[in-house]
Amino acid sequence: MTNAMIEFRKEGFPIIRLSDEFFEVKAIDYWEFRRFKYKEVVKINYWKEADKGNWILFGPIHQIYAGMDTYQLKIFKENGGDWTYKTRSKNSDTEFEALIEQLKIRCGIEVG
């Protein structure tokens, strides 16, 4: 089994490295990678802040704040720990979404 790393590196997104048995994530505003074993991860969410119902305001004010929202990645481990990684992107990215789908498959999480 090779242990070659595949790396996703794009401006405004966390850096993600994929290995055969684990993956690593480096937050935009942090200098170290956090390692996750695929078998320990039970859930991965990727969403825009406004999509999670964080805004109580409606109308024009809501639209102004919703336009400022960025996407977030959240990883949940079986031990109850979770880590949130923010992006600087106000738009989704198809390459990043494909990587998240690949992570879910490697972790045995249902995709869809």
LOKEZA-268729 format. One record per residue: x, y, z of N, C-alpha, C, CB in turn. Coordinates in steps of 0.05 Angstrom, whole numbers, plus 32768, in hexadecimal, padded with zeros to 4 digits. Glycine has a CB too. Example, Ala and Ser with C-alpha at 12.3 -4.5 7.8 and 13.67 -1.06 7.14 Angstrom:
! residues 2
81087F8E809C80F67FA6809C81087FBE809C80E27FA780B5/81017FD3808E81117FEB808F81028001809D811A7FF48072/
//
This chain:
! residues 112
80117FE980008000800080008012801980007FED80008018/800D802B7FED801D80437FED801180578000801E80507FD0/8021806A80088017807F801A801B809A800D8025807D8035/8017809B7FF3801980B57FE5800380C77FED801980B07FC6/800980E07FF27FF580F47FFA7FEA81027FE280028108800E/7FD081057FE27FC281167FCE7FBC81307FDE7FA981097FC2/7FC281477FD27FBE81607FE17FAC81737FD27FD9816E7FE6/7F98817D7FE07F8681927FD57F9081AD7FE17F68818D7FDB/7F9881BF7FD07FA181D97FD97F9681EE7FC77FC181DA7FDA/7F8481FE7FD17F7782137FC27F72822C7FD47F5C82097FB5/7F7882437FC97F75825C7FD87F59825E7FE57F7A82747FC6/7F5882637FFF7F3F8267800C7F32824E80187F2C82737FFA/7F40823780157F35821E80207F4A821180327F2E820B8009/7F41820080457F5481F180557F6481DF80437F4681E1806B/7F7D81DA80497F8E81C7803B7F8781AB80457FAC81CD803E/7F82819880327F7B817D803A7F8E816A802B7F5D81768033/7F9A8158803B7FAB814380307F9E812880347FC78144803D/7F9D8118801F7F9180FD80217FA880E8801F7F7D80F8800B/7FA780D580327FBA80BF80327FA980A680307FCC80BF804C/7FB5808F80307FA78075802E7F96807080487FBA805F802A/7FA08077805F7F93807080787F89808780887FA680608089/7F9080A080807F8880B7808F7F8780CF807C7F9B80BD80A6/7F7C80E680877F7E80FF80787F858114808D7F638106806A/7F90812A80837F98814080937F8B815A80897FB781438094/7F84816C809C7F78818580957F87819B80A37F5A8185809D/7F8D81B080947F9B81C8809F7F8881DF809B7FB781CD8092/7F7F81EC80B17F6D820380B07F7B821A80A37F63820A80CC/7F6C822C80987F768244808B7F878254809E7F608255807F/7F7F825680B77F8C826880CA7F9D825980DE7F78827880D8/7FA7824180D77FB7823180EA7FCE822580DB7FA6821B80F7/7FE4822080E87FFC821780DB800181F980DB8014822480E8/7FF181E980EA7FF581CC80EC7FDD81BD80DF7FF881C48109/7FE381A580D77FCF819380CC7FC4818280E37FDA818180B6/7FAA817C80E27F9D816A80F57F98815080E57F8281758101/7F9F813980F17F9D812080E37F83811180ED7FB5810E80E9/7F75810680D97F5D80F680DF7F6080DB80D17F43810580D4/7F5C80C680E07F5B80AB80D47F3F80A880C97F61809580EA/7F3D809D80B07F23809A80A37F10808A80B47F27808B8088/7F19807580C17F07806480D17EFC807280EA7F16804B80D9/7F07808880F27EFE8096810A7EE980AC81047F1580A38118/7EE780B380EA7ED580C980E27EB980BE80DD7EE080D880CA/7EA480CA80E97E8980C080E67E7780D380D67E7D80BB8101/7E8080EC80D37E6F80FF80C57E80811680BB7E58810A80D7/7E79811F80A37E87813780977E718149808B7E9C812E8081/7E71816280947E5E817580897E6D818B807B7E4B8181809F/7E61819580657E6C81AC80577E5481BD80507E7D81A4803D/7E5381D6805A7E3B81E780577E42820480577E2681E0806C/7E2F8214804E7E32823180507E23823980697E2582408036/7E2F824C80787E24825480927E06825B80917E33826B809D/7DFE826A807D7DE28272807B7DCF825A80777DDE82868064/7DDA8244806A7DCA822D80657DC3821E807F7DD8821A8052/7DD0822280947DCB821480AD7DB8822380C07DE5821080BC/7DAC823880B57D98824780C57DA4825780DC7D85823480D1/7DBD826180D87DC9827280EC7DBE828E80ED7DE7827380E7/7DAF829680D97DA582B180D97D8782B180E17DA882BE80BD/7D8082C280F37D6482C480FC7D5782DB80EC7D6382C9811B/7D6782EE80E37D5C830580D47D5282FD80B97D72831A80D1/7D3E830B80AF7D33830780957D32832180867D1782FA8096/7D2E831F806C7D2C8337805B7D47834180527D1E834D806A/7D49835B804C7D62836680417D7B836380537D5E8384803C/7D778365806D7D8D836280807D988346807E7D858369809D/7D878332807D7D8F8316807B7D9F831280617D768303807B/7D96831E804B7DA4831B80327DC0832680337D948328801B/7DC3833C80417DDE834980437DF0833680537DDC83648052/7DE7832C806A7DF8831A807A7DFD82FF806C7DEC83168095/7DE882F5805F7DEB82DB80517E0082DD803C7DD082D28045/7E0382F4802F7E1882F7801A7E3482F780267E138311800B/7E3782FA80407E5182FA804D7E5982DE80577E51830E8064/7E4682CC80577E4B82B180617E6082A280507E3182A18063/7E6F8292805D7E82828180507E7B826480557EA082878059/7E88825280477E848235804A7E95822B80617E8A82268030/7E8C8215806D7E9B820880837E9B81EA807F7E8E820F809E/7EB081DE80897EB481C180897EB581B880A67ECD81B88079/7EA581A480AD7EA5819A80C87EA9817B80C87E8B81A180D7/7EBC817280D77EC3815680D97EBD814B80F57EE1815180D1/7EAE813580F67EA58129810F7EB3810E81137E8781268111/7EBF8109812A7ECC80F081307EBA80DF81427EE780F4813D/7EBE80C581427EAE80B281517EB080B7816F7EB68096814B/7EC680C481787EC980CA81957EBA80E3819E7EE680CD819B/7EAB80EF818B7E9B810781927EA98121818C7E95810681AF/7EC3812081857ED18138817D7EC8814281627EEF8134817E/7EC9815D815F7EC3816881447ED4818181407EA5816F8142/7EDA818581267EEB819C811E7EDE81AA81077F0881928117/7EDE81C581097ED281D580F47EE881E580E67EBC81E980FF/7EE781E480CC7EFA81F380BB7EEB820680A97F0C81DF80AA/7EF1822080AC7EE38234809C7EF3823880817EE1824E80AB/7EE48240806D7EF0824880547EED826680527EE38239803B/7EFA8272803F7EF7828E803A7EE5829280227F12829C8035/7EDB827C80177ECB827D7FFE7EAD828180047ECF82647FEE/7EA182947FF67E8582987FF87E7682877FE47E7D82B67FF4/7E86827A7FD27E7B82687FBE7E86824C7FC27E8182727FA1/7E7682387FBC7E7F821C7FBE7E9482177FA87E6882097FBC/7EA482027FAB7EB881FC7F987EB581DE7F917ED582017FA4/7EB281D87F777EAD81BD7F6E7EC481AA7F757EA781BC7F51/7EDD81B47F737EF481A37F797EF3819C7F977F0E81B17F72/7EEE81AF7FA87EED81AB7FC57ED681987FCC7EEA81C57FD4/7EBF819C7FBF7EA8818A7FC47EAE816D7FBC7E8F81947FB5/7EBC816A7FA67EC4814F7F9D7ED781427FB17ED181507F81/7EE981527FBC7EFB81477FD07EEC813F7FE97F10815D7FD8/7ED8814F7FF27EC8814880097EB9812E80047EB4815F800F/7EAF812A7FEC7EA181117FE57EB580F97FE77E9581137FC8/7ECD80FD7FDD7EE280E97FDF7EE880E27FFC7EFC80F27FD0/7EEA80F6800D7EEE80F280297ED880E180357EF1810D8038/7EBF80E8802F7EA980D980397EAA80BB80317E8E80E58030/7EB180B780187EB3809B800E7EC9808C801D7EB8809B7FF0/7EE0809980217EF6808C802F7EEF8087804C7F0E809D802D/7EDE809780587ED6809480747EBF808180777ECF80AF8080/7EB3807880617E9C806680627E82807580697EA180518077/7E81808F80637E6A809F80697E59809F80507E7180BC8072/7E3F809C80537E2C809C803C7E2E80B7802E7E0F80978045/7E3180B680147E3380CE80037E1880D37FF67E4980CB7FED/7E1080EC7FF57DF780F27FE87DE881087FF37DE680DC7FE9/
//
